[in-house]
Amino acid sequence: MPSSVTTSEGQLNRRDKFRAYMQAFNPTAPAWEAIRAGLVLENLHQYLYRNLAARADLEPGSQQLLVGGVGSGKTTELILAGRWLNKRSQVLPFYVDVSTETDLSSLNSGALIAGFGRQLGRRLAEGPDAKGHTDERRQKLKDSYAKVTDYAYGKTELLLADENDLWVEDAISEGGDVPPRRHYWHEVPGKLKPPLPPLNRDIQEVRAPLEDLLFTAKEVHKDVVIIFDGLDRLLDATKFWSVVHQDLRLLRELKVSVIVTAPLSVLFGVGVGQSISDFFDRVHHLTVIPSDSASTSLESVLEKRGVTNLLDPAKAYLICNYSGGVLRDLISLARDAAEETYVSDRDFITVPDIEKVGRQLGTGYLRGLGTEAINALLHLESSKSFDLSQPSNVELLLTRRVLEYSSTDFRVHPALQTVIQRPEPQRA
Amino acid sequence: MPDFSTEPLFEIARRLEIRGETGWLAVLSPAADSAADLDQLQSELQSILQMPSRVIQLERSTFEELREALHHPHNDAVILSGGTGLTQEKWRSLDLMRSALERRGPVVLWLSPGDIGNLTDHAPNIRSFIGGSIFLAGPDGGFMTEAERQERLKELSEHFGFSGDEAVRRAAANESPHEPEFVEWLVLLGRGDLL
């Protein structure tokens, strides 16, 4: 039955076509995968990553902050910056996503240093830079790496007890392995071991082993750059500041260039913005990309990923409009529209498909909003003004119900706008 | 108040299947006591995605436990169940660890309908991964009337270009097309045993 075979092959091709499209529009794929697959538009933010990388390269010890809302493409810029440094300079870059290493909810100062020290130590003591050292030097590197690891994960050490400590006998009798008399086992908590107790140890404790590792690193590479991702998850600016302050001070003293992400609240949170701009050499704000007729950037993002395989290019603007310029929303909407098309047994995305997924996205943003918050959104819509001294308004910004196109241009997320119910106009 | 699309669990699994790896979505359970629905979702994922699936309770899991469970293994299908609802504090702590939740296999958040507001309010990073992929769990093919079943069988026959008997023959001969619709066809034909 040749006709049957043809139909089946047709279905198979259809499925393959949708599968390939879905892979290109995967909003949860790791950023490095999208970069490697050539799906990223490197000039989307006017080559911001090159600015980040060049400053870190040219000014050892410089500290830069990358601020942006959820889904704005921060990680992509950071990874591009790291790749650029790796390829084009003598700098040794490290990328650490702090939120994968430790429980940020109990993060304390010292944790960034611990994460960085571990990566540096591993590279020098066990990685590609471990070769070519004398035995003595190799041992010293291993010792420093071990000290940094202890600092990160904690250790149990044997301490000499004070003669007058009456509780020493109890501590000894409780332990499994009885240590020599007048000594006791003491648990020293690490920086990255969740849950973290409050720590009183001085961050300077890890300075010496870190300096030793950096000395070796700089013999091979010119300088070291550390990129800290994931700190933008700390939506509370005060918490963010308390975590980074001490660690970044030490890294500046050690002449290590730093690029670090931060949430939008550090720019707009009450009383925090000023200290951030004083502390960092450069603050980069990754704003939302406008989807108006003056800019075709968003459409270029879709085109780069092959949207035209399933969508009439003249209709791509609809997806851009619903996204409001939030990159992850843009990718999600393009994927969801194709998914609607696929499950409806159609071959090409239609306008109703886009409208349906746009409303779905908006409904998600709408849930959880009380009357007061909806009134604030309607007020923004009509007056174009947005009072950021109100913590509830900062919340709307952090949850992406309100988008920032510049430090003075705020708008309601367009997908949310389509599902907000407006009061009936009063009749005279 | 606008609501999310209602989809049978089978369709939800089908959506994940076409996405390929690393898909995330949220399903709102139809009732407060939805253990049976959760079991059904787990088996739908298993048969449509043709991979093992697991349920992990979010409320009871610490950072370390969750990270460990999601990465060992990292490529099966996982349902993260919020039970009857999570506290705001729990949502905030989950949001902080979103990077640690990222994995190769698909992730389904199984939530009570009232919890979606908490997700948007207190876990914007996780919500961003979910996007608009939030569905209300609806009745599945098991609730079809006989007329609906016959209509769907006809559609599937046209879709593949051969009869139900031929579908059974191909499945028995291990010549099944790797398509979720084919799995659905066999189930509707009462030959789920051939999967």
Interface residues (C-beta under 8 A of the other chain):
Chain A: M1 S3 S4 V5 T6 T7 S8 Q11 L12 R15 F18 R19 M22 Q23 N26 P27 T28 A29 P30 V70 G71 D97 S99 T100 D103 L104 S105 P194 P195 D229 G230 R233 L234 L235 R328 D329 S332 L333 R335 D336 E339 Y342 V343 D345 K356 V357 G358 R359 Q360 L361 G362 T363 G364 Y365 L366 R367 G368 L369 E395 L398 T399 R400 A415 V419 Q421
Chain B: M1 P2 D3 F4 S5 E11 R14 R15 I18 R19 G20 E21 T22 G23 W24 T62 F63 E64 R67 R92 S93 D95 L96 M97 R98 S99 A100 E102 I116 G117 N118 L119 T120 D121 P124 N125 R127 S128 F129 I130 G131 G132 S133 I134 H159 F160 G161 F162 P177 E179
